């Protein structure tokens, strides 16, 4: 990866969601813009706040898709991230913005 770019893999879910009440919401249903979580698989040399393997929150709209080895990834800039999740919390929530 180059500069401030991040390679993110979306979780495999097919886009179909289930509400808390158990209602299945199809992927084709239009809802307000929704942020999604993805796993970082590569970072550029100028990325400061994200490491490979971390979970990040971002908007999947207007991002670049790339296929590597039969897997689909998104390429986005570090500034496009909304949050980063860590497994270790050290007295906090495990999230930082």
C-alpha positions in Angstrom: 0.0 0.0 0.0 1.2 3.5 -0.7 1.1 6.8 1.3 -2.0 7.2 3.5 -4.0 4.3 1.9 -5.6 1.4 3.8 -6.7 -2.0 2.4 -9.9 -3.1 4.1 -11.8 -6.4 3.8 -15.5 -6.2 4.4 -17.1 -9.0 6.5 -18.9 -11.6 4.5 -22.6 -11.1 5.2 -24.2 -10.7 1.8 -25.7 -7.4 2.9 -28.8 -9.0 4.4 -29.5 -7.9 8.0 -31.8 -9.0 10.8 -33.5 -6.5 13.1 -33.7 -7.1 16.9 -37.2 -8.3 16.5 -36.0 -11.0 14.0 -37.3 -9.3 10.8 -35.0 -10.0 7.8 -34.0 -6.8 6.0 -32.9 -7.5 2.4 -29.7 -6.0 1.0 -31.8 -4.1 -1.6 -33.7 -2.2 1.0 -32.8 1.5 1.0 -31.9 3.0 4.4 -30.0 6.0 5.5 -26.3 6.0 5.0 -24.8 3.2 7.1 -21.3 2.9 8.4 -19.8 -0.6 8.3 -16.9 -2.4 10.1 -14.1 -3.9 8.2 -10.7 -5.5 9.0 -7.5 -3.8 7.9 -5.3 -6.1 5.7 -2.7 -3.6 4.6 -1.5 0.0 5.4 0.6 2.5 3.6 3.9 3.9 5.1 2.3 7.2 6.1 -0.7 5.7 8.1 -0.3 6.6 11.7 -3.3 5.4 13.7 -4.2 2.0 12.2 -2.3 -1.3 12.2 -2.9 -4.4 10.2 -5.6 -6.7 11.8 -7.5 -3.9 13.5 -11.3 -3.3 12.9 -12.2 0.1 11.4 -15.5 1.9 11.0 -16.1 3.7 7.7 -18.6 4.5 5.0 -18.4 2.0 2.1 -19.8 4.6 -0.4 -17.5 6.1 -2.9 -14.5 3.8 -2.1 -12.4 1.9 -4.6 -12.8 -1.8 -4.9 -10.0 -4.1 -5.8 -9.8 -7.9 -6.2 -6.6 -9.6 -5.0 -6.3 -13.3 -5.1 -10.0 -13.8 -5.6 -10.9 -11.7 -2.6 -12.6 -8.3 -2.8 -11.1 -5.4 -0.8 -11.7 -1.7 -0.4 -9.0 0.9 -0.7 -9.6 4.1 1.3 -7.6 6.9 2.9 -6.9 7.1 6.6 -8.9 10.3 6.9 -12.0 8.4 5.7 -12.1 6.3 8.9 -14.7 7.1 11.5 -13.4 4.9 14.3 -10.8 2.2 15.1 -11.5 -0.7 17.5 -8.8 -2.4 19.7 -9.1 -5.7 21.5 -7.4 -4.3 24.6 -9.4 -1.6 26.3 -7.1 -0.5 29.2 -9.9 1.0 31.2 -11.8 2.4 28.2 -14.3 1.2 25.6 -11.7 -0.2 23.1 -12.8 2.4 20.5 -11.1 5.7 19.6 -12.1 8.2 17.0 
